[in-house]
Amino acid sequence: MTQHDKPALSAAAIRSIVIGLMLIILLGALDQTIVSVSLPQMAHDLGGVSLLAWVVSGYLVASTVATPVYGKLGDLYGRRLMLSVAVTIFLLASIACAVAWSMPVLVLARVLQGIGGGGLISTAQAIVGEVVPLRERGRYQGYISVVYAVASVGGPVLGGYLTHFLSWHWVFWINLPLGIAALWVSRRALTVLPVPGIRLPIDYAGAFLLTAGLSVLLIAFTLLGHGAGLVEARTLGLLAAAVALLAVFVWHENRTAEPIMPLGLFKVKTVWIGCSILFISFFQVVSLSVLMPYGMQTLDGIGPDAAALRLIAFSLAVPAGAFTSGRLMMHSGRYKPLQLIGTAILPLATFVLAWLGPHADAANGAALAFCGLSIGMTMPTSLVAVQNAVPPKNIGVATAMTALFRSMGGAIGVAILSSILFALMPHALAGATSALGAEHGLAASGTVTATAGAHDAAFAFRVTLLCSGLISALAHLLAWNIPEASISSGRG
């Protein structure tokens, strides 16, 4: 079966495939949150507290830069093969994490784990785009969003129990039975996937330039989130190097026969607008997940566990919005109205949060829930819009591009907003900046010293959230400009 022979699948076969892919996505999403509550114990056992933030950041950076490479290789060599490669790398790296004897070894193993993790979610979503008819993709993407919610809410709980009753090593050992089961189920279900009938050269130079450029860029933004100054020589040097590497990458991609990322796809209006909306959406997801619990601890004096519980409504609202918009999109065949509604609600709800301030009360919980619903509405609609706008042969790399922009939005968003926050709140404990940058969807530790004053802290949080709302308003302007197109009932 060649790449262009679309498999004619029954509803039962599609469900079987999607169930296998949901296990894969659970594996990748779980590891973004399960380690967070184990970080203090890791630091106690391994030392190297200065590297602790990179246990999380190293995984996120590596998974982000690996995403487009998996997308292109999946288009060339088949997504079943690339998914198997990603799971294998992920499991081998999990073993390395579990047996790590020092913090530098753990960080390196987490980077390797991120390289595998970068292929799990993006490849799985590309497979959904290949086997599920366009009109039904929103519904299935809604199911997948539920997996994200389970991982975001259940990951820290599972990690806490494993660390308390066993040890932090089991946070990584647990990946083995989950990963083996996911690999077995998915490989059996994916035997019907088409295999490309041609072999094209791999753009190794492009892959290197893209990986290096994005890695340096994300490291620079991560350092900003950890408290580094924008005008420091180290930060400016990293940003300059990133710009130079990415400029060379663009030059190279425009001249190679088989680019790792076909930049011509960005000439399609729907593609670059859809990716931009996803960037802003995940900018908000990660930023709110970090800033709100941190603000509740700072202003209300509650503990990190209580602050994290306040995010449950937000975490559940995101998949609820995705599921609802996916069903509506399936029935109407249109995505633009849903994007307009979602991107309109998000800045309004964020402005309400800025007005209220990050407190642990019912009003904030309701505003956070509206933020989650609106973000959820943009996720399947933007992904399906992009997949609907590209030729079938480019679905893999286009899906990987959406995943890349999502990850970059999260990493850059928390760095920018945390930098604004601590610039306005200079009396915050220095350790809090490291914790804030390290967390991904969970509360950061640290309180404002008494000399800072509650008024200054409240003002800093309100201004930061106001900036967040203004950025989210850009998504609504973009949504007005996305071309309206009816979703066909075919597979793209």
ZAPA-445699 format. One line per field, with one value per residue (C-alpha): x negated, y negated, z negated; residue number from 1; residue in three letters. Coordinates in steps of 0.25 Angstrom, whole numbers, plus 5000, padded with zeros to 4 digits. Layout:
X = [X  ...] .
Y = [Y  ...] .
Z = [Z  ...] .
pos = [NUM  ...] .
code = [ala  ...] .
This chain:
X = [5000  4994  4995  5006  5015  5024  5029  5044  5046  5059  5063  5059  5045  5044  5048  5037  5027  5031  5031  5016  5013  5019  5010  4998  5003  5005  4991  4985  4994  4993  4978  4979  4986  4983  4969  4973  4976  4964  4954  4951  4947  4939  4931  4929  4924  4916  4911  4909  4921  4916  4920  4933  4941  4935  4941  4954  4949  4939  4951  4959  4948  4944  4958  4961  4950  4952  4966  4964  4954  4963  4974  4965  4959  4973  4977  4965  4964  4978  4984  4985  4970  4967  4977  4969  4956  4961  4967  4954  4946  4955  4955  4940  4938  4948  4939  4927  4935  4939  4925  4919  4908  4906  4914  4906  4908  4923  4924  4917  4927  4939  4934  4933  4947  4952  4946  4955  4967  4966  4971  4982  4992  4989  4989  5001  5009  5004  5009  5023  5022  5019  5029  5041  5050  5049  5063  5061  5047  5052  5059  5047  5038  5048  5046  5031  5033  5039  5026  5018  5028  5026  5011  5010  5019  5015  5000  4996  5005  4999  4985  4988  4993  4981  4971  4977  4980  4968  4958  4956  4950  4963  4968  4960  4961  4976  4974  4969  4982  4990  4981  4980  4995  4997  4986  4993  5007  5003  4995  5006  5016  5007  5004  5014  5006  5001  4986  4979  4975  4963  4950  4946  4933  4934  4930  4920  4915  4928  4932  4919  4921  4935  4932  4920  4927  4940  4932  4923  4936  4944  4932  4931  4946  4945  4933  4942  4953  4942  4939  4928  4928  4931  4919  4909  4898  4902  4916  4913  4903  4912  4923  4913  4909  4923  4927  4914  4917  4931  4928  4918  4929  4939  4928  4925  4940  4943  4932  4933  4941  4947  4948  4950  4960  4967  4967  4976  4988  4987  4991  5005  5012  5020  5007  5000  5012  5016  5002  5002  5015  5010  4997  5005  5014  5003  4996  5009  5010  4996  4995  5009  5005  4993  4996  5010  5005  4993  5001  5011  4999  4993  5006  5014  5003  5009  5000  4996  5005  5017  5013  5012  5026  5031  5027  5035  5047  5038  5031  5045  5051  5040  5044  5059  5057  5050  5060  5072  5065  5061  5075  5081  5071  5074  5089  5087  5075  5069  5058  5057  5070  5064  5051  5057  5065  5053  5043  5053  5056  5041  5037  5050  5048  5033  5036  5046  5035  5026  5037  5039  5025  5020  5028  5033  5048  5060  5060  5046  5050  5061  5052  5042  5052  5057  5042  5041  5054  5049  5035  5041  5050  5038  5030  5038  5043  5029  5023  5034  5033  5018  5020  5032  5023  5011  5009  5011  4996  4993  5002  4991  4982  4993  4998  4984  4984  4996  4990  4977  4984  4992  4980  4973  4985  4984  4969  4968  4981  4977  4963  4969  4980  4971  4960  4971  4976  4962  4958  4970  4968  4953  4954  4959  4950  4940  4943  4957  4952  4946  4958  4967  4959  4958  4973  4982  4996  4994  4992  4978  4972  4968  4974  4972  4964  4970  4963  4969  4983  4996  5000  4988  4990  5004  5001  4990  5000  5011  5001  4996  5010  5014  5002  5006  5020  5015  5007  5019  5027  5017  5023  5037  5032  5025  5038  5045  5035  5035  5041  5055  5055  5065  5059  5061  5065  5053  5040  5033] .
Y = [5000  4987  4973  4969  4981  4976  4988  4990  4993  4996  4989  5000  5000  4985  4987  4997  4989  4976  4984  4989  4974  4969  4979  4973  4958  4962  4967  4954  4944  4951  4949  4934  4933  4946  4942  4928  4933  4942  4930  4927  4942  4943  4931  4937  4950  4945  4931  4921  4912  4902  4912  4916  4907  4913  4927  4921  4910  4920  4929  4918  4912  4926  4930  4917  4917  4932  4930  4925  4935  4947  4940  4940  4954  4959  4954  4961  4974  4976  4972  4986  4987  4974  4976  4989  4981  4970  4980  4988  4976  4971  4984  4986  4971  4974  4986  4976  4966  4977  4981  4967  4965  4950  4938  4936  4950  4949  4936  4942  4954  4945  4938  4952  4955  4942  4946  4958  4951  4941  4952  4958  4947  4941  4954  4959  4947  4948  4962  4957  4948  4959  4969  4961  4953  4938  4936  4946  4941  4930  4941  4950  4939  4936  4950  4948  4935  4943  4951  4938  4934  4948  4946  4932  4935  4949  4948  4940  4949  4961  4956  4952  4965  4972  4963  4964  4979  4984  4974  4964  4974  4980  4968  4973  4988  4987  4983  4997  5005  4993  4991  5006  5007  4995  5000  5013  5008  4997  5006  5016  5005  4998  5009  5003  4990  4987  4988  4978  4985  4976  4972  4958  4952  4947  4933  4935  4921  4915  4924  4919  4905  4905  4913  4904  4891  4895  4901  4888  4880  4888  4888  4873  4871  4882  4874  4861  4869  4873  4859  4855  4841  4838  4829  4839  4843  4858  4855  4846  4856  4867  4859  4854  4869  4874  4863  4866  4881  4880  4870  4880  4891  4882  4880  4895  4899  4890  4897  4912  4922  4929  4919  4924  4913  4909  4894  4892  4897  4884  4877  4884  4874  4884  4891  4879  4873  4887  4889  4875  4877  4890  4882  4872  4882  4890  4877  4876  4890  4891  4877  4877  4891  4886  4871  4874  4884  4876  4863  4871  4875  4861  4853  4863  4871  4884  4897  4902  4914  4905  4896  4907  4912  4899  4902  4914  4907  4900  4914  4920  4908  4909  4923  4920  4908  4917  4928  4918  4911  4924  4929  4916  4915  4929  4926  4912  4915  4901  4897  4881  4878  4887  4880  4866  4870  4877  4866  4855  4861  4864  4849  4845  4856  4852  4838  4842  4850  4837  4829  4839  4843  4857  4861  4875  4871  4875  4863  4867  4881  4877  4868  4879  4889  4879  4878  4893  4894  4884  4889  4903  4898  4893  4906  4916  4905  4899  4913  4918  4905  4907  4921  4917  4907  4916  4927  4941  4944  4932  4935  4941  4929  4919  4926  4926  4911  4909  4917  4909  4896  4901  4905  4892  4884  4891  4889  4875  4871  4875  4868  4855  4853  4858  4848  4837  4842  4842  4829  4822  4830  4829  4833  4847  4858  4862  4876  4874  4870  4884  4891  4883  4885  4900  4903  4907  4906  4907  4897  4891  4889  4877  4865  4850  4844  4835  4823  4824  4822  4829  4817  4817  4832  4831  4819  4828  4840  4831  4824  4838  4843  4831  4833  4848  4843  4833  4844  4854  4843  4844  4858  4852  4843  4854  4863  4852  4853  4868  4873  4879  4893  4904  4917  4928  4942  4949  4951  4939] .
Z = [5000  5004  4997  5006  5004  4993  4985  4985  4970  4963  4951  4942  4948  4946  4931  4930  4935  4927  4914  4917  4920  4908  4900  4907  4904  4890  4889  4895  4887  4874  4874  4875  4861  4853  4849  4844  4829  4829  4832  4817  4814  4827  4822  4808  4814  4825  4821  4832  4828  4839  4850  4844  4853  4865  4862  4867  4877  4883  4887  4892  4901  4906  4909  4916  4926  4929  4933  4948  4951  4947  4956  4968  4966  4964  4977  4984  4976  4970  4957  4951  4952  4946  4935  4931  4932  4923  4912  4912  4910  4899  4892  4892  4887  4876  4871  4872  4863  4853  4851  4852  4841  4842  4846  4859  4863  4860  4868  4880  4879  4879  4891  4898  4893  4899  4912  4912  4906  4917  4927  4918  4918  4932  4939  4932  4936  4950  4951  4947  4958  4968  4964  4958  4968  4967  4962  4951  4947  4937  4929  4928  4925  4913  4908  4909  4901  4890  4889  4887  4876  4869  4870  4865  4853  4850  4853  4841  4832  4838  4836  4822  4818  4825  4819  4805  4804  4813  4818  4829  4838  4840  4847  4858  4856  4858  4873  4876  4874  4880  4892  4895  4895  4903  4913  4914  4916  4926  4935  4936  4939  4949  4958  4968  4969  4983  4985  4994  5007  5010  5003  5003  4997  4983  4981  4970  4971  4969  4958  4951  4953  4949  4936  4933  4935  4927  4916  4914  4915  4905  4896  4896  4893  4882  4876  4876  4869  4858  4855  4865  4871  4885  4887  4881  4890  4889  4893  4904  4909  4909  4916  4927  4929  4930  4941  4949  4949  4952  4963  4969  4968  4976  4986  4987  4987  4999  5007  5004  5012  5000  4988  4974  4972  4986  4983  4995  4986  4978  4991  4989  4980  4972  4968  4962  4956  4950  4944  4939  4932  4926  4921  4914  4908  4902  4898  4889  4884  4878  4873  4866  4861  4854  4851  4844  4834  4831  4829  4820  4811  4811  4809  4801  4794  4797  4800  4813  4812  4810  4821  4831  4827  4831  4845  4847  4852  4863  4866  4868  4876  4887  4892  4889  4899  4909  4908  4910  4922  4928  4928  4933  4944  4948  4950  4957  4965  4961  4952  4953  4945  4933  4934  4934  4921  4914  4917  4913  4899  4896  4895  4887  4877  4875  4873  4862  4856  4857  4850  4839  4837  4835  4822  4818  4819  4827  4836  4840  4842  4851  4860  4861  4865  4876  4880  4881  4890  4899  4901  4903  4914  4922  4921  4930  4939  4942  4944  4954  4961  4964  4968  4977  4984  4988  4998  4992  4994  4985  4973  4965  4965  4964  4952  4946  4949  4941  4929  4931  4930  4918  4910  4914  4909  4895  4893  4898  4891  4877  4880  4884  4874  4862  4867  4866  4853  4846  4852  4846  4833  4830  4816  4819  4814  4824  4823  4827  4841  4843  4838  4847  4860  4857  4854  4866  4862  4847  4835  4833  4819  4812  4805  4806  4795  4785  4790  4804  4799  4803  4811  4820  4822  4826  4835  4842  4844  4850  4860  4864  4866  4874  4883  4884  4888  4899  4905  4905  4912  4924  4926  4928  4939  4946  4946  4953  4964  4966  4979  4977  4983  4982  4976  4986  4982  4988  4981  4986] .
pos = [1  2  3  4  5  6  7  8  9  10  11  12  13  14  15  16  17  18  19  20  21  22  23  24  25  26  27  28  29  30  31  32  33  34  35  36  37  38  39  40  41  42  43  44  45  46  47  48  49  50  51  52  53  54  55  56  57  58  59  60  61  62  63  64  65  66  67  68  69  70  71  72  73  74  75  76  77  78  79  80  81  82  83  84  85  86  87  88  89  90  91  92  93  94  95  96  97  98  99  100  101  102  103  104  105  106  107  108  109  110  111  112  113  114  115  116  117  118  119  120  121  122  123  124  125  126  127  128  129  130  131  132  133  134  135  136  137  138  139  140  141  142  143  144  145  146  147  148  149  150  151  152  153  154  155  156  157  158  159  160  161  162  163  164  165  166  167  168  169  170  171  172  173  174  175  176  177  178  179  180  181  182  183  184  185  186  187  188  189  190  191  192  193  194  195  196  197  198  199  200  201  202  203  204  205  206  207  208  209  210  211  212  213  214  215  216  217  218  219  220  221  222  223  224  225  226  227  228  229  230  231  232  233  234  235  236  237  238  239  240  241  242  243  244  245  246  247  248  249  250  251  252  253  254  255  256  257  258  259  260  261  262  263  264  265  266  267  268  269  270  271  272  273  274  275  276  277  278  279  280  281  282  283  284  285  286  287  288  289  290  291  292  293  294  295  296  297  298  299  300  301  302  303  304  305  306  307  308  309  310  311  312  313  314  315  316  317  318  319  320  321  322  323  324  325  326  327  328  329  330  331  332  333  334  335  336  337  338  339  340  341  342  343  344  345  346  347  348  349  350  351  352  353  354  355  356  357  358  359  360  361  362  363  364  365  366  367  368  369  370  371  372  373  374  375  376  377  378  379  380  381  382  383  384  385  386  387  388  389  390  391  392  393  394  395  396  397  398  399  400  401  402  403  404  405  406  407  408  409  410  411  412  413  414  415  416  417  418  419  420  421  422  423  424  425  426  427  428  429  430  431  432  433  434  435  436  437  438  439  440  441  442  443  444  445  446  447  448  449  450  451  452  453  454  455  456  457  458  459  460  461  462  463  464  465  466  467  468  469  470  471  472  473  474  475  476  477  478  479  480  481  482  483  484  485  486  487  488  489  490  491  492] .
code = [met  thr  gln  his  asp  lys  pro  ala  leu  ser  ala  ala  ala  ile  arg  ser  ile  val  ile  gly  leu  met  leu  ile  ile  leu  leu  gly  ala  leu  asp  gln  thr  ile  val  ser  val  ser  leu  pro  gln  met  ala  his  asp  leu  gly  gly  val  ser  leu  leu  ala  trp  val  val  ser  gly  tyr  leu  val  ala  ser  thr  val  ala  thr  pro  val  tyr  gly  lys  leu  gly  asp  leu  tyr  gly  arg  arg  leu  met  leu  ser  val  ala  val  thr  ile  phe  leu  leu  ala  ser  ile  ala  cys  ala  val  ala  trp  ser  met  pro  val  leu  val  leu  ala  arg  val  leu  gln  gly  ile  gly  gly  gly  gly  leu  ile  ser  thr  ala  gln  ala  ile  val  gly  glu  val  val  pro  leu  arg  glu  arg  gly  arg  tyr  gln  gly  tyr  ile  ser  val  val  tyr  ala  val  ala  ser  val  gly  gly  pro  val  leu  gly  gly  tyr  leu  thr  his  phe  leu  ser  trp  his  trp  val  phe  trp  ile  asn  leu  pro  leu  gly  ile  ala  ala  leu  trp  val  ser  arg  arg  ala  leu  thr  val  leu  pro  val  pro  gly  ile  arg  leu  pro  ile  asp  tyr  ala  gly  ala  phe  leu  leu  thr  ala  gly  leu  ser  val  leu  leu  ile  ala  phe  thr  leu  leu  gly  his  gly  ala  gly  leu  val  glu  ala  arg  thr  leu  gly  leu  leu  ala  ala  ala  val  ala  leu  leu  ala  val  phe  val  trp  his  glu  asn  arg  thr  ala  glu  pro  ile  met  pro  leu  gly  leu  phe  lys  val  lys  thr  val  trp  ile  gly  cys  ser  ile  leu  phe  ile  ser  phe  phe  gln  val  val  ser  leu  ser  val  leu  met  pro  tyr  gly  met  gln  thr  leu  asp  gly  ile  gly  pro  asp  ala  ala  ala  leu  arg  leu  ile  ala  phe  ser  leu  ala  val  pro  ala  gly  ala  phe  thr  ser  gly  arg  leu  met  met  his  ser  gly  arg  tyr  lys  pro  leu  gln  leu  ile  gly  thr  ala  ile  leu  pro  leu  ala  thr  phe  val  leu  ala  trp  leu  gly  pro  his  ala  asp  ala  ala  asn  gly  ala  ala  leu  ala  phe  cys  gly  leu  ser  ile  gly  met  thr  met  pro  thr  ser  leu  val  ala  val  gln  asn  ala  val  pro  pro  lys  asn  ile  gly  val  ala  thr  ala  met  thr  ala  leu  phe  arg  ser  met  gly  gly  ala  ile  gly  val  ala  ile  leu  ser  ser  ile  leu  phe  ala  leu  met  pro  his  ala  leu  ala  gly  ala  thr  ser  ala  leu  gly  ala  glu  his  gly  leu  ala  ala  ser  gly  thr  val  thr  ala  thr  ala  gly  ala  his  asp  ala  ala  phe  ala  phe  arg  val  thr  leu  leu  cys  ser  gly  leu  ile  ser  ala  leu  ala  his  leu  leu  ala  trp  asn  ile  pro  glu  ala  ser  ile  ser  ser  gly  arg  gly] .
